[in-house]
Amino acid sequence: MPTRTEMLNRGNFVRSPQFPADAAFAAYLRGIDGLLARWRRVSAAWDESPFAPEVLEQKQRLEAAIDECVEAFGGLYALPSVQHDPRFLTVGAFFARYRPIRTPFAVLHCDGRLPLHTVAEFADECDLRALNAALNEDAPLRWWQDGPSGRPYYLFGECVWELKPSEVSASDKGLTLHFLEELERDRVRRDRLRSAVLCPARACAVVPEAVRATVYRRDRGKCARCGGREGLDFAFITPPGRGGASTADNVQLLCARCASRSQ
């Protein structure tokens, strides 16, 4: 199954639509984006011809220009400053506040060295349609970065996911199924935890693991009342609030239907 990551908000921001256009910031962003684009092109040329003097000279000149940019703007647009700047929202906050997204925007990134720069643009109706489909859990959207293993990240729901090796070649429909299955597992886990907290008859959160194992073997992995095998959980016969102990003779395995009837 795909794995949730923290990459949605890790250094990723969107300029808040609540703030008017800022000509100075727009000029800064054009400058650093252009500088980084040239650096990437020269770095690619360097990888192909690492001993070409003219390529080395260009690379060194651009690296010096980037260092100057960092020196000049790091205080304004580095991560510690941007995190407390109301002009910028984390990507997750932007999605939560403005979805469905109807206006083109750019994802801006800053990390330990580089101040804010553009990493992804949602520039037209087609881009926004694909984004909203991902947020609505209709179809996955390839995220702007890959994982450390080189496997792709995908946006689905309001989370960025990393694929397992066996999932990389799956179709969009196959990926959608993987994501939906994992989200359903999350929902079931949350429901069980919530029930354990709200209903004192539910036992899985408070019964020791050894007792649960004993009860599961004793009840043969089936509901003690109807014999069903779906939606099983541990339940107290006499709840702790009425003096029941967390022992095998006071715990039984029940399906969700029988457990609800016993409440």
Secondary structure per residue as TSV (DSSP state, phi and psi in degrees):
chain	resnum	aa	ss	phi	psi
A	1	M	-	360.0	149.5
A	2	P	-	-60.7	156.7
A	3	T	E	-113.4	132.4
A	4	R	E	-64.7	144.3
A	5	T	-	-124.5	175.3
A	6	E	S	-103.1	17.4
A	7	M	T	-77.5	-11.1
A	8	L	T	-61.2	-43.4
A	9	N	T	-111.7	-1.9
A	10	R	S	-72.6	91.9
A	11	G	S	78.1	7.4
A	12	N	E	-107.3	129.8
A	13	F	E	-138.0	161.2
A	14	V	E	-129.4	137.6
A	15	R	E	-67.0	128.4
A	16	S	-	-64.6	130.9
A	17	P	T	-64.8	-14.8
A	18	Q	T	-71.3	-17.7
A	19	F	S	-100.7	140.1
A	20	P	-	-66.3	163.4
A	21	A	-	-57.1	142.5
A	22	D	-	-122.2	104.5
A	23	A	H	-62.4	-37.9
A	24	A	H	-65.9	-43.0
A	25	F	H	-67.7	-39.3
A	26	A	H	-61.1	-40.6
A	27	A	H	-66.3	-42.4
A	28	Y	H	-58.1	-46.9
A	29	L	H	-64.8	-41.4
A	30	R	H	-60.5	-40.9
A	31	G	H	-64.7	-49.8
A	32	I	H	-72.3	-35.0
A	33	D	H	-63.4	-42.4
A	34	G	H	-65.5	-40.1
A	35	L	H	-63.6	-44.6
A	36	L	H	-68.7	-34.7
A	37	A	H	-64.2	-42.5
A	38	R	H	-65.4	-40.0
A	39	W	H	-62.2	-40.4
A	40	R	H	-64.7	-39.9
A	41	R	H	-65.1	-44.0
A	42	V	H	-67.4	-36.8
A	43	S	H	-64.5	-38.3
A	44	A	H	-64.7	-40.9
A	45	A	H	-65.1	-36.5
A	46	W	H	-65.5	-38.4
A	47	D	H	-62.8	-34.0
A	48	E	H	-80.2	-35.9
A	49	S	-	-134.9	74.7
A	50	P	T	-68.6	-9.5
A	51	F	T	-111.7	10.5
A	52	A	-	-78.0	117.2
A	53	P	H	-58.9	-40.6
A	54	E	H	-67.0	-34.2
A	55	V	H	-69.0	-42.3
A	56	L	H	-60.6	-41.6
A	57	E	H	-63.1	-44.1
A	58	Q	H	-63.5	-42.7
A	59	K	H	-61.7	-46.3
A	60	Q	H	-65.0	-37.8
A	61	R	H	-65.9	-42.2
A	62	L	H	-69.8	-37.6
A	63	E	H	-63.8	-37.7
A	64	A	H	-65.6	-39.6
A	65	A	H	-65.6	-38.3
A	66	I	H	-64.7	-42.1
A	67	D	H	-60.3	-39.2
A	68	E	H	-64.9	-39.5
A	69	C	H	-65.0	-42.9
A	70	V	H	-61.6	-42.5
A	71	E	H	-63.4	-38.9
A	72	A	H	-77.8	-36.7
A	73	F	H	-117.4	-2.8
A	74	G	H	-58.4	-36.2
A	75	G	H	-65.9	-28.5
A	76	L	H	-89.0	-41.6
A	77	Y	H	-123.9	16.4
A	78	A	S	-79.8	166.4
A	79	L	H	-55.1	-47.6
A	80	P	H	-58.7	-34.4
A	81	S	H	-77.3	-43.9
A	82	V	H	-64.9	-35.9
A	83	Q	T	-58.4	-25.6
A	84	H	T	-112.3	15.2
A	85	D	-	-99.9	115.6
A	86	P	T	-64.8	-12.0
A	87	R	T	-72.3	-14.5
A	88	F	E	-124.4	134.0
A	89	L	E	-108.9	144.7
A	90	T	E	-61.0	155.8
A	91	V	H	-59.1	-42.5
A	92	G	H	-61.4	-41.8
A	93	A	H	-65.9	-38.6
A	94	F	H	-63.2	-45.9
A	95	F	H	-61.9	-45.3
A	96	A	H	-63.8	-35.8
A	97	R	H	-83.3	-32.8
A	98	Y	H	-118.3	1.5
A	99	R	-	-69.6	145.6
A	100	P	S	-67.0	139.8
A	101	I	-	-77.2	123.1
A	102	R	-	-115.3	-13.3
A	103	T	S	-115.8	133.9
A	104	P	-	-53.9	146.6
A	105	F	E	-154.6	171.2
A	106	A	E	-125.3	143.1
A	107	V	E	-87.1	124.5
A	108	L	E	-107.3	143.8
A	109	H	E	-130.3	141.6
A	110	C	-	-138.6	145.4
A	111	D	-	-134.1	-157.8
A	112	G	S	-64.0	-21.6
A	113	R	S	-117.8	-51.4
A	114	L	-	-87.4	136.6
A	115	P	-	-73.8	-176.6
A	116	L	S	-50.3	133.6
A	117	H	E	-152.3	161.0
A	118	T	E	-80.7	132.0
A	119	V	E	-119.1	-20.7
A	120	A	E	-155.2	142.4
A	121	E	E	-126.3	135.3
A	122	F	E	-111.1	91.5
A	123	A	-	-99.6	-16.4
A	124	D	S	-145.0	-178.8
A	125	E	H	-62.4	-36.1
A	126	C	H	-63.9	-44.7
A	127	D	H	-60.7	-44.4
A	128	L	H	-68.7	-35.2
A	129	R	H	-63.6	-43.1
A	130	A	H	-65.3	-39.2
A	131	L	H	-64.3	-47.7
A	132	N	H	-65.9	-33.0
A	133	A	H	-62.7	-39.2
A	134	A	H	-67.7	-43.7
A	135	L	H	-64.1	-31.6
A	136	N	T	-85.8	3.0
A	137	E	T	64.7	35.8
A	138	D	S	-98.1	-33.9
A	139	A	S	-159.1	144.9
A	140	P	-	-76.2	156.4
A	141	L	E	-128.1	124.4
A	142	R	E	-61.0	125.6
A	143	W	E	-79.1	167.2
A	144	W	E	-74.6	-13.6
A	145	Q	E	-129.2	158.1
A	146	D	E	-100.7	166.0
A	147	G	-	-76.0	169.6
A	148	P	T	-61.0	-23.8
A	149	S	T	-83.1	-5.1
A	150	G	S	91.1	-7.2
A	151	R	-	-78.2	148.7
A	152	P	E	-73.1	152.2
A	153	Y	E	-98.3	149.1
A	154	Y	E	-133.5	141.9
A	155	L	E	-88.2	129.0
A	156	F	E	-153.3	126.8
A	157	G	T	68.6	-139.9
A	158	E	T	-112.4	42.4
A	159	C	E	-144.4	148.4
A	160	V	E	-98.6	130.2
A	161	W	E	-114.8	148.7
A	162	E	E	-106.6	136.4
A	163	L	-	-83.6	152.3
A	164	K	-	-78.4	158.5
A	165	P	G	-54.3	-37.8
A	166	S	G	-72.0	-11.8
A	167	E	G	-99.8	-9.8
A	168	V	T	-60.4	-36.4
A	169	S	T	-89.2	4.3
A	170	A	-	-68.9	151.1
A	171	S	-	-73.3	169.7
A	172	D	H	-59.0	-38.6
A	173	K	H	-66.8	-39.3
A	174	G	H	-65.2	-41.2
A	175	L	H	-64.2	-41.2
A	176	T	H	-57.5	-42.5
A	177	L	H	-63.4	-43.8
A	178	H	H	-58.5	-46.9
A	179	F	H	-64.6	-43.7
A	180	L	H	-64.4	-37.9
A	181	E	H	-64.2	-41.7
A	182	E	H	-68.6	-38.5
A	183	L	H	-63.9	-37.0
A	184	E	H	-66.5	-39.5
A	185	R	H	-59.8	-42.4
A	186	D	H	-61.0	-42.4
A	187	R	H	-63.1	-43.4
A	188	V	H	-63.2	-41.6
A	189	R	H	-63.0	-42.5
A	190	R	H	-64.5	-41.3
A	191	D	H	-63.6	-39.7
A	192	R	H	-66.1	-42.4
A	193	L	H	-64.4	-42.9
A	194	R	H	-62.7	-41.7
A	195	S	H	-66.0	-37.7
A	196	A	H	-65.0	-34.0
A	197	V	H	-77.2	-40.2
A	198	L	H	-85.6	-26.1
A	199	C	-	-113.8	112.2
A	200	P	T	-66.7	-14.9
A	201	A	T	-76.9	-19.8
A	202	R	B	-77.5	135.9
A	203	A	-	-112.8	-15.3
A	204	C	T	-61.5	-26.7
A	205	A	T	-81.9	-15.8
A	206	V	T	-124.2	-11.3
A	207	V	S	-87.3	132.8
A	208	P	-	-57.1	151.5
A	209	E	H	-58.7	-40.2
A	210	A	H	-61.7	-37.9
A	211	V	H	-68.7	-40.9
A	212	R	H	-61.1	-41.5
A	213	A	H	-63.0	-41.1
A	214	T	H	-62.8	-44.9
A	215	V	H	-65.6	-40.6
A	216	Y	H	-62.6	-43.3
A	217	R	H	-67.2	-41.6
A	218	R	H	-61.8	-43.6
A	219	D	T	-86.2	3.1
A	220	R	T	57.7	34.1
A	221	G	T	66.2	26.4
A	222	K	S	-131.5	158.0
A	223	C	-	-61.0	131.1
A	224	A	T	-67.4	-15.3
A	225	R	T	-103.1	-51.1
A	226	C	T	-107.4	-10.1
A	227	G	-	81.8	4.9
A	228	G	-	-71.2	159.9
A	229	R	-	-118.1	5.2
A	230	E	S	-102.5	140.6
A	231	G	S	62.0	38.3
A	232	L	-	-77.1	148.8
A	233	D	E	-156.6	163.9
A	234	F	E	-89.2	140.5
A	235	A	E	-139.2	142.7
A	236	F	E	-72.3	143.8
A	237	I	S	-78.9	-50.0
A	238	T	S	-113.3	114.0
A	239	P	-	-59.3	151.5
A	240	P	G	-55.8	-33.7
A	241	G	G	-63.3	-17.9
A	242	R	G	-112.0	21.4
A	243	G	T	96.7	2.5
A	244	G	-	-69.2	143.8
A	245	A	-	-100.3	159.1
A	246	S	S	-88.2	61.7
A	247	T	S	-122.2	162.5
A	248	A	G	-61.2	-34.3
A	249	D	G	-76.2	-5.3
A	250	N	G	-113.8	9.2
A	251	V	E	-127.2	141.0
A	252	Q	E	-137.2	160.8
A	253	L	E	-96.3	122.7
A	254	L	E	-129.7	150.1
A	255	C	-	-80.2	169.0
A	256	A	H	-61.2	-38.5
A	257	R	H	-66.3	-47.8
A	258	C	H	-67.5	-35.9
A	259	A	H	-62.2	-40.6
A	260	S	H	-67.3	-32.5
A	261	R	H	-71.6	-23.4
A	262	S	H	-85.8	-8.7
A	263	Q	-	-77.2	360.0
